Amino acid sequence: MEIHSIVQERSLLKHPFYRLWLQGKLPKEALQRYTTQYFQLVAHLPRFISAIHSDCADESTRKILLQNLREEELGEGNGNVAHTRLWLDFAEELGVSVEEVINAKLLPETKQAVETMRRLCDSSTGEGAAALYAYESQVPQIAEEKIAGLKQHYALDSEKALRFFIVHQEADKKHGAVWDALIRKHHDEKCEQSAKEAAEALWTMFDGMLEAYVPEEIRIAC
């Protein structure tokens, strides 16, 4: 499917921000500030799913979406800890308080990414599934690489620091497969464009963090 190629082309593992992280060259302060921006995706994901659910006429699809929501909001399958709490635990282990994460000033690119994802999820079941596939299908591999980078370069290896990524190594394999199946079931002519817009918005969000948080001399050397 063309959507797979679209997502692969804009894989966030290729982004300079993540490349610096995985090489241990990303300043810790940049990693700390990243937690405040990326939290927006984690916190809004249930609302993205709810937007698709609320306007979906197919009962079987709604049940699948409801299960995804339960996993995100209630932490079903991982000790009943909401995914937002897992992210806040990671931030705290990096030295960022819950208040700092929740009340952080958002970069324009972060705001735009959230708005783009919400708009696409509001559009149709197929477009929403394509947008969330562009996001969640990347997460398992990224989570695996993040764990390795955090352990090797940032001396973070506690369960509290890594649990978000450990959970998402497996949870988003399932979620990615769900979005793939729903794209096939509800496919329309706008699905490919939706995946492209979502992938570009996520990439641009990381452009914003790279520009705002990483010193120019490090960016140039990347």
N, C-alpha and C positions, 0 to 999 in steps of 0.2 A: 504494500500500500504506500502511496506517495507520502502519507503522513509520517511514516517511520523515517523516511529519508529527510524530511523537513526537520524533524526533531534531532536526528543525528547530526545534521549540518550545523545546528546551533546548540550542540551539547555543551552544557555549562562547564563540563570538565575541561573544555578547550579554552575557557575564558581566562585571561591573564590573572584575575583575582584568585581563582581556584588554583591555577598553576603555581602562583607564588605561595599559597597556603601549603600545597602538597610538597613544595621544595623547601619549606621552612623559612621562606624569605618574606612572608607577610608579617609586618610588625604586629605585636600582640595587641596594641591599641586599635589597629584596624580590625582585627578579629573581634575585639570587644564591641566595637561600634557596629560591626556587621550583625551581631546578635540582635541589636535593636531594630534593624531594618528588616532582616529576614523573618523576624517574629511576625511581621504583618502578613506574610504568606501563610504561616502556620495558623495564626489567629483567624484569618478570613476564610481558610479552606472550608470549614463547615458551612459558612454562608454561601460559598460558591456552589457547594453540593446542594444546599437547601434551595437555591435559586432554580436549579435544574429540576429538583424533585417537585417543587410547588407547581410547575407548569407542565409536568409530564402526564400525558393521558394514559400511558401504558402501566397497568398495575404491577406487572412483574418487574418492570424497570424501577418503579418507585420503591419496591421492596429491597432491591439491590442497593439503591441509593440510601435508603434508610439504614441498612446495615453499615455502609460506609460511614454514615453520620454517627452511629453509635460508637464505632471504633475511634473516630476523631474526638468526639465530645466526651464520651464516657470512659474511653480507654479499654473497651472490651477486647479481650485477647492479650492484654499486656498488664494485667494486675489492676485494671480499672483506674489507671492514671491517664488523664486527658493529655493529648499530645502537646497542648500549650504548656502544661505543667512540666512535661519532659524538657521542653525547650528552655523554660525559665530555669530549670535545674542546671542545664548546660551553661547558661549565661552566668549564673551565680558561681559556678566553679571557675569561670574565667574572671571573676571579680566584678561582675556587673549586677547591680541589684535589680530586683523585680520592678521597683519603682522607675529606675532608669530605663528599663526595657519598655515598660508600658507607656511611659510619658515622654519618650524620646521624640525629638523633632524629626520628621520624616523628610528624606530627600525627595525632590520632585520626581525622580525616576521611580522611586518606590511607590509613591502615590499613583503614578501613571500605570505601573504594573498591576497594582491591585484594582484600579478602575477598569483596566482592559480585561482582566480575568473576569471581573463581575459582569461586565457588559456582554462578554461572549457566553457566559453561563446563563445570562438572562435571555439570550437570543433563541435558542432551540436546544432540544436534547442532544442532537448530533453535534452541534457547534460547541456546546458545553463539554460534552465528553471529549471532543478533540482538543479543546483548550486544556482540560485537566490531564489528558494523556500527555500532552507536551510538557506538563509540569511533573506529574508523579511518576511517569515511566522512567525518568532520569534518576530518580532519587536513590534506588537501591545501590547502583554502582557508585554514585557520588558519596553515599553514606559510608560505604566500604573504604573508599579512598580517604574520606575525612577522618575516620577512626585511625587509620594508619598514620596520617599526618599529625593528628593531635597527640598521639602517643610518642611518635618519633621526634617531633620538633618542638612541641609545646608542653611536654611533661604532664599531659592530662590523660590519666588512665583509670580514674575512678568510675564506678558504676554510675554515679550521679552525672558525671561529665559526659559519658558515652551512651547512656541508655536511649536517648532520643534517636541516635543514629543506628544503634543495634536494632531497635524496634522497627525502624524504617527500612532496614536492609531486607526484611521479610514482608512487612505489611504492604509496602508499595510495589512489591512484585505482584501481589494479589490485586492491588488497586489498579496498577497499570494494565493488567489483564482484563479487569472489569471495564475500564474505559475503552480498551481495544474492542471488546465484544459489543459494547454499546454503540461505538462508532459504526461498526458493521451493521448493527440492527437498525440504527436510526440515521444512516448516512444520507446526507444531501449534498448539493453542489457547493455548499459553503464550508464544509468540514475542513478541507485542506487549508483554506484561507484562515480559518479560526486557529488551527494548529500553528500556522506560520505567525500570526499576530501574537499568539501567546508566547511562542518561543522567542520572538524578537523582543517582546516586552520584558521577559525575564532576563535576557541578555543585556538589555539596556539598563535594567535595574542594577546589574553588576558593574556595568560601565560607570554608573553614578557613584557607586561605592569605591571603585578603583580611583576615580578622579578625586573624590572628597577625602578619602582616608589614607591613601598610599602616597608617600612622598614621590615627587617627580623623578628623582634619581633612581628609585627602585622600579618605578613604572618603565622607565626608558631601558633599563637593563633586562627587563623581562622578555 
